[in-house]
Amino acid sequence: MRLSVPAILFCSIAGMTAANAQSATPLLGPPVGSPPPPAAGSAPSPILTQPQLAVQPFRAAPTPAAPQPPASIDQQKMQVYRSDLYNQQRALDRQGVSPGTDQYRQIQQQLNQMNGVPR
């Protein structure tokens, strides 16, 4: 009986080693190939296709247009009045007031008169 225990132990160890050797993956070396080519959709730099661009002096961007002077006080007042009329009209719309009411028609009439006035 003593002889069979070491033989069983030896066989089981040998079997585990063989199973481990079959499941182990071999180590791979680092890749040796060249880097992947550039994407097909990318275009080459304009400097590569037109070398004269590299020697041209830098041109500054054009200056933006001068800001327009602020509107006169009267124009500002008219704009505020017009926006106030629009706000009143929106408030009536939110309240569900019909466009046929006197208040709604008065606001609409004032807006129509203002549309003839230059902004």
DRENTORKOL-3810 file (N, C-alpha, C; in nm, 4 decimals):
REM DRENTORKOL-3810
@n.u->0.0800; n.v->-0.1173; n.w->0.0000; ca.u->0.0000; ca.v->0.0000; ca.w->0.0000; c.u->0.0856; c.v->0.1256; c.w->0.0000
@n.u->0.1969; n.v->0.1146; n.w->0.0642; ca.u->0.2853; ca.v->0.2290; ca.w->0.0663; c.u->0.3359; c.v->0.2619; c.w->-0.0727
@n.u->0.3493; n.v->0.1711; n.w->-0.1544; ca.u->0.3997; ca.v->0.1930; ca.w->-0.2878; c.u->0.2962; c.v->0.2593; c.w->-0.3768
@n.u->0.1756; n.v->0.2353; n.w->-0.3573; ca.u->0.0729; ca.v->0.2919; ca.w->-0.4431; c.u->0.0450; c.v->0.4382; c.w->-0.4108
@n.u->0.0610; n.v->0.4823; n.w->-0.2863; ca.u->0.0365; ca.v->0.6234; ca.w->-0.2506; c.u->0.1367; c.v->0.7141; c.w->-0.3211
@n.u->0.2676; n.v->0.6848; n.w->-0.3173; ca.u->0.3586; ca.v->0.7724; ca.w->-0.3905; c.u->0.3354; c.v->0.7670; c.w->-0.5406
@n.u->0.2959; n.v->0.6568; n.w->-0.5929; ca.u->0.2722; ca.v->0.6471; ca.w->-0.7364; c.u->0.1509; c.v->0.7310; c.w->-0.7750
@n.u->0.0480; n.v->0.7291; n.w->-0.6928; ca.u->-0.0710; ca.v->0.8104; ca.w->-0.7202; c.u->-0.0354; c.v->0.9584; c.w->-0.7093
@n.u->0.0400; n.v->0.9917; n.w->-0.6089; ca.u->0.0813; ca.v->1.1307; ca.w->-0.5905; c.u->0.1655; c.v->1.1776; c.w->-0.7096
@n.u->0.2556; n.v->1.0986; n.w->-0.7550; ca.u->0.3394; ca.v->1.1336; ca.w->-0.8694; c.u->0.2556; c.v->1.1505; c.w->-0.9954
@n.u->0.1638; n.v->1.0621; n.w->-1.0175; ca.u->0.0793; ca.v->1.0708; ca.w->-1.1371; c.u->-0.0098; c.v->1.1946; c.w->-1.1344
@n.u->-0.0627; n.v->1.2294; n.w->-1.0179; ca.u->-0.1496; ca.v->1.3472; ca.w->-1.0100; c.u->-0.0699; c.v->1.4760; c.w->-1.0309
@n.u->0.0529; n.v->1.4819; n.w->-0.9785; ca.u->0.1375; ca.v->1.6003; ca.w->-0.9988; c.u->0.1760; c.v->1.6104; c.w->-1.1456
@n.u->0.2100; n.v->1.5004; n.w->-1.2072; ca.u->0.2464; ca.v->1.5009; ca.w->-1.3482; c.u->0.1274; c.v->1.5404; c.w->-1.4341
@n.u->0.0083; n.v->1.4960; n.w->-1.3967; ca.u->-0.1121; ca.v->1.5331; ca.w->-1.4720; c.u->-0.1431; c.v->1.6813; c.w->-1.4610
@n.u->-0.1226; n.v->1.7412; n.w->-1.3420; ca.u->-0.1473; ca.v->1.8855; ca.w->-1.3252; c.u->-0.0471; c.v->1.9669; c.w->-1.4063
@n.u->0.0753; n.v->1.9235; n.w->-1.4105; ca.u->0.1763; ca.v->1.9951; ca.w->-1.4859; c.u->0.1445; c.v->1.9908; c.w->-1.6350
@n.u->0.1005; n.v->1.8771; n.w->-1.6848; ca.u->0.0660; ca.v->1.8655; ca.w->-1.8257; c.u->-0.0566; c.v->1.9517; c.w->-1.8585
@n.u->-0.1534; n.v->1.9580; n.w->-1.7693; ca.u->-0.2728; ca.v->2.0403; ca.w->-1.7924; c.u->-0.2356; c.v->2.1878; c.w->-1.7917
@n.u->-0.1495; n.v->2.2278; n.w->-1.7011; ca.u->-0.1061; ca.v->2.3679; ca.w->-1.6965; c.u->-0.0270; c.v->2.4046; c.w->-1.8209
@n.u->0.0523; n.v->2.3139; n.w->-1.8700; ca.u->0.1315; ca.v->2.3415; ca.w->-1.9893; c.u->0.0432; c.v->2.3574; c.w->-2.1120
@n.u->-0.0689; n.v->2.2868; n.w->-2.1169; ca.u->-0.1582; ca.v->2.2981; ca.w->-2.2313; c.u->-0.2381; c.v->2.4283; c.w->-2.2257
@n.u->-0.2725; n.v->2.4755; n.w->-2.1076; ca.u->-0.3560; ca.v->2.5958; ca.w->-2.0972; c.u->-0.2746; c.v->2.7248; c.w->-2.1005
@n.u->-0.1459; n.v->2.7187; n.w->-2.0789; ca.u->-0.0632; ca.v->2.8396; ca.w->-2.0776; c.u->-0.0429; c.v->2.8896; c.w->-2.2204
@n.u->-0.0561; n.v->3.0211; n.w->-2.2398; ca.u->-0.0324; ca.v->3.0800; ca.w->-2.3714; c.u->0.1137; c.v->3.1209; c.w->-2.3821
@n.u->0.1716; n.v->3.1045; n.w->-2.4958; ca.u->0.3123; ca.v->3.1436; ca.w->-2.5096; c.u->0.3250; c.v->3.2962; c.w->-2.5066
@n.u->0.4356; n.v->3.3436; n.w->-2.4551; ca.u->0.4608; ca.v->3.4869; ca.w->-2.4493; c.u->0.4915; c.v->3.5384; c.w->-2.5898
@n.u->0.4347; n.v->3.6528; n.w->-2.6218; ca.u->0.4564; ca.v->3.7130; ca.w->-2.7523; c.u->0.5541; c.v->3.8279; c.w->-2.7389
@n.u->0.6363; n.v->3.8461; n.w->-2.8365; ca.u->0.7304; ca.v->3.9561; ca.w->-2.8389; c.u->0.6614; c.v->4.0854; c.w->-2.8802
@n.u->0.7278; n.v->4.1981; n.w->-2.8663; ca.u->0.6666; ca.v->4.3259; ca.w->-2.9059; c.u->0.6464; c.v->4.3310; c.w->-3.0573
@n.u->0.5487; n.v->4.4058; n.w->-3.1041; ca.u->0.5273; ca.v->4.4156; ca.w->-3.2489; c.u->0.6444; c.v->4.4871; c.w->-3.3159
@n.u->0.6768; n.v->4.4441; n.w->-3.4336; ca.u->0.7917; ca.v->4.4986; ca.w->-3.5036; c.u->0.7493; c.v->4.5768; c.w->-3.6263
@n.u->0.6200; n.v->4.5737; n.w->-3.6626; ca.u->0.5725; ca.v->4.6374; ca.w->-3.7850; c.u->0.5760; c.v->4.7890; c.w->-3.7773
@n.u->0.5523; n.v->4.8523; n.w->-3.8899; ca.u->0.5508; ca.v->4.9979; ca.w->-3.8980; c.u->0.4171; c.v->5.0512; c.w->-3.8445
@n.u->0.4086; n.v->5.1798; n.w->-3.8127; ca.u->0.2829; ca.v->5.2357; ca.w->-3.7630; c.u->0.1757; c.v->5.2287; c.w->-3.8717
@n.u->0.0502; n.v->5.2290; n.w->-3.8320; ca.u->-0.0563; ca.v->5.2195; ca.w->-3.9322; c.u->-0.0574; c.v->5.3426; c.w->-4.0222
@n.u->-0.1022; n.v->5.3274; n.w->-4.1451; ca.u->-0.1067; ca.v->5.4415; ca.w->-4.2367; c.u->-0.2116; c.v->5.5423; c.w->-4.1905
@n.u->-0.2017; n.v->5.6691; n.w->-4.2332; ca.u->-0.3006; ca.v->5.7694; ca.w->-4.1929; c.u->-0.4382; c.v->5.7325; c.w->-4.2477
@n.u->-0.5390; n.v->5.7871; n.w->-4.1844; ca.u->-0.6760; ca.v->5.7604; ca.w->-4.2263; c.u->-0.6968; c.v->5.8071; c.w->-4.3697
@n.u->-0.7809; n.v->5.7366; n.w->-4.4427; ca.u->-0.8015; ca.v->5.7678; ca.w->-4.5843; c.u->-0.8695; c.v->5.9024; c.w->-4.6047
@n.u->-0.9519; n.v->5.9461; n.w->-4.5114; ca.u->-1.0262; ca.v->6.0700; ca.w->-4.5288; c.u->-0.9471; c.v->6.1956; c.w->-4.4977
@n.u->-0.8307; n.v->6.1846; n.w->-4.4332; ca.u->-0.7570; ca.v->6.3048; ca.w->-4.3964; c.u->-0.6772; c.v->6.3566; c.w->-4.5154
@n.u->-0.6806; n.v->6.4873; n.w->-4.5323; ca.u->-0.6091; ca.v->6.5518; ca.w->-4.6424; c.u->-0.4719; c.v->6.5961; c.w->-4.5933
@n.u->-0.3737; n.v->6.6020; n.w->-4.6819; ca.u->-0.2423; ca.v->6.6496; ca.w->-4.6399; c.u->-0.2465; c.v->6.7998; c.w->-4.6085
@n.u->-0.1516; n.v->6.8437; n.w->-4.5328; ca.u->-0.1432; ca.v->6.9836; ca.w->-4.4953; c.u->-0.1258; c.v->7.0710; c.w->-4.6201
@n.u->-0.1868; n.v->7.1901; n.w->-4.6234; ca.u->-0.1687; ca.v->7.2791; ca.w->-4.7387; c.u->-0.0229; c.v->7.3189; c.w->-4.7595
@n.u->0.0551; n.v->7.3225; n.w->-4.6533; ca.u->0.1963; ca.v->7.3597; ca.w->-4.6679; c.u->0.2711; c.v->7.2513; c.w->-4.7445
@n.u->0.2295; n.v->7.1249; n.w->-4.7295; ca.u->0.2947; ca.v->7.0181; ca.w->-4.8040; c.u->0.2610; c.v->7.0248; c.w->-4.9526
@n.u->0.1400; n.v->7.0635; n.w->-4.9833; ca.u->0.0995; ca.v->7.0694; ca.w->-5.1238; c.u->0.1352; c.v->7.2022; c.w->-5.1900
@n.u->0.1509; n.v->7.3089; n.w->-5.1098; ca.u->0.1841; ca.v->7.4416; ca.w->-5.1631; c.u->0.2993; c.v->7.4997; c.w->-5.0805
@n.u->0.4218; n.v->7.4644; n.w->-5.1088; ca.u->0.5358; ca.v->7.5086; ca.w->-5.0272; c.u->0.5520; c.v->7.6602; c.w->-5.0207
@n.u->0.4986; n.v->7.7345; n.w->-5.1184; ca.u->0.5146; ca.v->7.8807; ca.w->-5.1158; c.u->0.4422; c.v->7.9417; c.w->-4.9958
@n.u->0.3466; n.v->7.8711; n.w->-4.9380; ca.u->0.2763; ca.v->7.9239; ca.w->-4.8202; c.u->0.3699; c.v->7.9368; c.w->-4.7008
@n.u->0.4722; n.v->7.8526; n.w->-4.6962; ca.u->0.5639; ca.v->7.8546; ca.w->-4.5815; c.u->0.6518; c.v->7.9782; c.w->-4.5813
@n.u->0.6759; n.v->8.0375; n.w->-4.6957; ca.u->0.7652; ca.v->8.1525; ca.w->-4.7021; c.u->0.6899; c.v->8.2851; c.w->-4.7082
@n.u->0.5578; n.v->8.2826; n.w->-4.7185; ca.u->0.4821; ca.v->8.4071; ca.w->-4.7224; c.u->0.4743; c.v->8.4681; c.w->-4.5826
@n.u->0.4759; n.v->8.6014; n.w->-4.5735; ca.u->0.4636; ca.v->8.6640; ca.w->-4.4415; c.u->0.3227; c.v->8.6423; c.w->-4.3863
@n.u->0.3154; n.v->8.6448; n.w->-4.2565; ca.u->0.1868; ca.v->8.6251; ca.w->-4.1888; c.u->0.0973; c.v->8.7466; c.w->-4.2124
@n.u->-0.0247; n.v->8.7202; n.w->-4.2548; ca.u->-0.1217; ca.v->8.8291; ca.w->-4.2756; c.u->-0.2189; c.v->8.8309; c.w->-4.1601
@n.u->-0.2319; n.v->8.9449; n.w->-4.0983; ca.u->-0.3256; ca.v->8.9579; ca.w->-3.9870; c.u->-0.4684; c.v->8.9552; c.w->-4.0398
@n.u->-0.5575; n.v->8.9113; n.w->-3.9572; ca.u->-0.6993; ca.v->8.9067; ca.w->-3.9954; c.u->-0.7506; c.v->9.0491; c.w->-4.0131
@n.u->-0.8450; n.v->9.0682; n.w->-4.1032; ca.u->-0.8979; ca.v->9.2035; ca.w->-4.1211; c.u->-0.9660; c.v->9.2516; c.w->-3.9934
@n.u->-0.9561; n.v->9.3803; n.w->-3.9724; ca.u->-1.0160; ca.v->9.4364; ca.w->-3.8509; c.u->-1.1681; c.v->9.4325; c.w->-3.8635
@n.u->-1.2358; n.v->9.4070; n.w->-3.7551; ca.u->-1.3818; ca.v->9.4025; ca.w->-3.7610; c.u->-1.4393; c.v->9.5415; c.w->-3.7886
@n.u->-1.5586; n.v->9.5427; n.w->-3.8426; ca.u->-1.6243; ca.v->9.6696; ca.w->-3.8736; c.u->-1.6492; c.v->9.7471; c.w->-3.7442
@n.u->-1.6440; n.v->9.8769; n.w->-3.7562; ca.u->-1.6666; ca.v->9.9611; ca.w->-3.6394; c.u->-1.8099; c.v->9.9430; c.w->-3.5901
@n.u->-1.8293; n.v->9.9388; n.w->-3.4601; ca.u->-1.9653; ca.v->9.9219; ca.w->-3.4094; c.u->-2.0520; c.v->10.0418; c.w->-3.4458
@n.u->-2.1783; n.v->10.0137; n.w->-3.4693; ca.u->-2.2692; ca.v->10.1222; ca.w->-3.5044; c.u->-2.2940; c.v->10.2091; c.w->-3.3811
@n.u->-2.3087; n.v->10.3386; n.w->-3.4042; ca.u->-2.3364; ca.v->10.4247; ca.w->-3.2890; c.u->-2.4712; c.v->10.3878; c.w->-3.2286
@n.u->-2.4868; n.v->10.4077; n.w->-3.1002; ca.u->-2.6141; ca.v->10.3732; ca.w->-3.0367; c.u->-2.7279; c.v->10.4569; c.w->-3.0954
@n.u->-2.8463; n.v->10.4014; n.w->-3.0888; ca.u->-2.9632; ca.v->10.4708; ca.w->-3.1425; c.u->-2.9906; c.v->10.5953; c.w->-3.0582
@n.u->-3.0571; n.v->10.6889; n.w->-3.1207; ca.u->-3.0904; ca.v->10.8114; ca.w->-3.0480; c.u->-3.1899; c.v->10.7779; c.w->-2.9364
@n.u->-3.2062; n.v->10.8708; n.w->-2.8470; ca.u->-3.2960; ca.v->10.8516; ca.w->-2.7328; c.u->-3.4384; c.v->10.8252; c.w->-2.7809
@n.u->-3.4828; n.v->10.8982; n.w->-2.8836; ca.u->-3.6193; ca.v->10.8797; ca.w->-2.9338; c.u->-3.6371; c.v->10.7393; c.w->-2.9918
@n.u->-3.5368; n.v->10.6912; n.w->-3.0649; ca.u->-3.5461; ca.v->10.5568; ca.w->-3.1211; c.u->-3.5477; c.v->10.4509; c.w->-3.0106
@n.u->-3.4685; n.v->10.4749; n.w->-2.9070; ca.u->-3.4662; ca.v->10.3810; ca.w->-2.7953; c.u->-3.6017; c.v->10.3766; c.w->-2.7257
@n.u->-3.6618; n.v->10.4925; n.w->-2.7088; ca.u->-3.7936; ca.v->10.4978; ca.w->-2.6441; c.u->-3.8977; c.v->10.4252; c.w->-2.7289
@n.u->-3.8906; n.v->10.4409; n.w->-2.8616; ca.u->-3.9861; ca.v->10.3745; ca.w->-2.9492; c.u->-3.9674; c.v->10.2215; c.w->-2.9437
@n.u->-3.8433; n.v->10.1779; n.w->-2.9369; ca.u->-3.8184; ca.v->10.0343; ca.w->-2.9278; c.u->-3.8717; c.v->9.9773; c.w->-2.7970
@n.u->-3.8520; n.v->10.0508; n.w->-2.6882; ca.u->-3.9030; ca.v->10.0060; ca.w->-2.5587; c.u->-4.0551; c.v->10.0018; c.w->-2.5613
@n.u->-4.1174; n.v->10.1030; n.w->-2.6203; ca.u->-4.2630; ca.v->10.1084; ca.w->-2.6278; c.u->-4.3170; c.v->9.9923; c.w->-2.7116
@n.u->-4.2514; n.v->9.9643; n.w->-2.8248; ca.u->-4.2934; ca.v->9.8541; ca.w->-2.9124; c.u->-4.2812; c.v->9.7206; c.w->-2.8388
@n.u->-4.1700; n.v->9.6979; n.w->-2.7702; ca.u->-4.1537; ca.v->9.5713; ca.w->-2.6984; c.u->-4.2537; c.v->9.5598; c.w->-2.5839
@n.u->-4.2900; n.v->9.6736; n.w->-2.5236; ca.u->-4.3915; ca.v->9.6723; ca.w->-2.4187; c.u->-4.5275; c.v->9.6322; c.w->-2.4763
@n.u->-4.5597; n.v->9.6824; n.w->-2.5946; ca.u->-4.6860; ca.v->9.6443; ca.w->-2.6589; c.u->-4.6873; c.v->9.4945; c.w->-2.6909
@n.u->-4.5750; n.v->9.4422; n.w->-2.7413; ca.u->-4.5669; ca.v->9.2990; ca.w->-2.7692; c.u->-4.5830; c.v->9.2170; c.w->-2.6411
@n.u->-4.5227; n.v->9.2630; n.w->-2.5325; ca.u->-4.5357; ca.v->9.1926; ca.w->-2.4046; c.u->-4.6804; c.v->9.1932; c.w->-2.3569
@n.u->-4.7503; n.v->9.3071; n.w->-2.3730; ca.u->-4.8917; ca.v->9.3139; ca.w->-2.3337; c.u->-4.9742; c.v->9.2159; c.w->-2.4188
@n.u->-4.9419; n.v->9.2099; n.w->-2.5477; ca.u->-5.0160; ca.v->9.1203; ca.w->-2.6368; c.u->-4.9909; c.v->8.9733; c.w->-2.5983
@n.u->-4.8688; n.v->8.9389; n.w->-2.5649; ca.u->-4.8387; ca.v->8.8019; ca.w->-2.5220; c.u->-4.9097; c.v->8.7686; c.w->-2.3912
@n.u->-4.9158; n.v->8.8667; n.w->-2.3002; ca.u->-4.9843; ca.v->8.8428; ca.w->-2.1727; c.u->-5.1330; c.v->8.8155; c.w->-2.1971
@n.u->-5.1934; n.v->8.8900; n.w->-2.2895; ca.u->-5.3345; ca.v->8.8659; ca.w->-2.3216; c.u->-5.3517; c.v->8.7275; c.w->-2.3849
@n.u->-5.2571; n.v->8.6864; n.w->-2.4688; ca.u->-5.2636; ca.v->8.5535; ca.w->-2.5298; c.u->-5.2554; c.v->8.4439; c.w->-2.4226
@n.u->-5.1670; n.v->8.4639; n.w->-2.3242; ca.u->-5.1533; ca.v->8.3645; ca.w->-2.2179; c.u->-5.2791; c.v->8.3565; c.w->-2.1313
@n.u->-5.3468; n.v->8.4701; n.w->-2.1167; ca.u->-5.4698; ca.v->8.4716; ca.w->-2.0370; c.u->-5.5881; c.v->8.4162; c.w->-2.1146
@n.u->-5.5710; n.v->8.3933; n.w->-2.2428; ca.u->-5.6783; ca.v->8.3383; ca.w->-2.3239; c.u->-5.7758; c.v->8.4433; c.w->-2.3740
@n.u->-5.7320; n.v->8.5708; n.w->-2.3764; ca.u->-5.8180; ca.v->8.6785; ca.w->-2.4240; c.u->-5.8293; c.v->8.6680; c.w->-2.5761
@n.u->-5.9480; n.v->8.6819; n.w->-2.6265; ca.u->-5.9745; ca.v->8.6706; ca.w->-2.7697; c.u->-5.9183; c.v->8.7918; c.w->-2.8438
@n.u->-5.8639; n.v->8.7704; n.w->-2.9641; ca.u->-5.8150; ca.v->8.8836; ca.w->-3.0437; c.u->-5.9266; c.v->8.9795; c.w->-3.0849
@n.u->-6.0517; n.v->8.9445; n.w->-3.0643; ca.u->-6.1613; ca.v->9.0324; ca.w->-3.1006; c.u->-6.1973; c.v->9.1336; c.w->-2.9930
@n.u->-6.1363; n.v->9.1253; n.w->-2.8744; ca.u->-6.1702; ca.v->9.2201; ca.w->-2.7670; c.u->-6.1116; c.v->9.3576; c.w->-2.7967
@n.u->-6.1720; n.v->9.4603; n.w->-2.7329; ca.u->-6.1276; ca.v->9.5988; ca.w->-2.7557; c.u->-5.9820; c.v->9.6184; c.w->-2.7139
@n.u->-5.9443; n.v->9.5633; n.w->-2.5986; ca.u->-5.8081; ca.v->9.5821; ca.w->-2.5479; c.u->-5.7055; c.v->9.5219; c.w->-2.6449
@n.u->-5.7335; n.v->9.4024; n.w->-2.6940; ca.u->-5.6431; ca.v->9.3358; ca.w->-2.7875; c.u->-5.6335; c.v->9.4143; c.w->-2.9178
@n.u->-5.7489; n.v->9.4632; n.w->-2.9666; ca.u->-5.7489; ca.v->9.5383; ca.w->-3.0930; c.u->-5.6745; c.v->9.6702; c.w->-3.0791
@n.u->-5.6844; n.v->9.7361; n.w->-2.9634; ca.u->-5.6116; ca.v->9.8623; ca.w->-2.9431; c.u->-5.4608; c.v->9.8395; c.w->-2.9481
@n.u->-5.4157; n.v->9.7337; n.w->-2.8835; ca.u->-5.2720; ca.v->9.7035; ca.w->-2.8848; c.u->-5.2276; c.v->9.6728; c.w->-3.0276
@n.u->-5.3078; n.v->9.5934; n.w->-3.0994; ca.u->-5.2727; ca.v->9.5583; ca.w->-3.2373; c.u->-5.2709; c.v->9.6827; c.w->-3.3262
@n.u->-5.3646; n.v->9.7740; n.w->-3.3028; ca.u->-5.3694; ca.v->9.8979; ca.w->-3.3819; c.u->-5.2453; c.v->9.9828; c.w->-3.3561
@n.u->-5.2035; n.v->9.9924; n.w->-3.2310; ca.u->-5.0837; ca.v->10.0704; ca.w->-3.1990; c.u->-4.9591; c.v->10.0068; c.w->-3.2620
@n.u->-4.9532; n.v->9.8750; n.w->-3.2603; ca.u->-4.8393; ca.v->9.8081; ca.w->-3.3242; c.u->-4.8387; c.v->9.8329; c.w->-3.4746
@n.u->-4.9554; n.v->9.8275; n.w->-3.5370; ca.u->-4.9639; ca.v->9.8528; ca.w->-3.6814; c.u->-4.9201; c.v->9.9953; c.w->-3.7146
@n.u->-4.9558; n.v->10.0919; n.w->-3.6291; ca.u->-4.9140; ca.v->10.2309; ca.w->-3.6515; c.u->-4.7632; c.v->10.2442; c.w->-3.6379
@n.u->-4.7053; n.v->10.1713; n.w->-3.5424; ca.u->-4.5607; ca.v->10.1808; ca.w->-3.5205; c.u->-4.4827; c.v->10.1154; c.w->-3.6335
@n.u->-4.5404; n.v->10.0169; n.w->-3.7004; ca.u->-4.4679; ca.v->9.9492; ca.w->-3.8088; c.u->-4.4437; c.v->10.0451; c.w->-3.9258
@n.u->-4.5229; n.v->10.1501; n.w->-3.9367; ca.u->-4.5007; ca.v->10.2521; ca.w->-4.0403; c.u->-4.3861; c.v->10.3441; c.w->-4.0022
@n.u->-4.3505; n.v->10.3517; n.w->-3.8715; ca.u->-4.2434; ca.v->10.4384; ca.w->-3.8231; c.u->-4.1120; c.v->10.3639; c.w->-3.8406
@n.u->-4.0065; n.v->10.4272; n.w->-3.8966; ca.u->-3.8771; ca.v->10.3580; ca.w->-3.9104; c.u->-3.8209; c.v->10.3229; c.w->-3.7732
@n.u->-3.7599; n.v->10.2062; n.w->-3.7676; ca.u->-3.7070; ca.v->10.1574; ca.w->-3.6397; c.u->-3.5754; c.v->10.2188; c.w->-3.6066
END
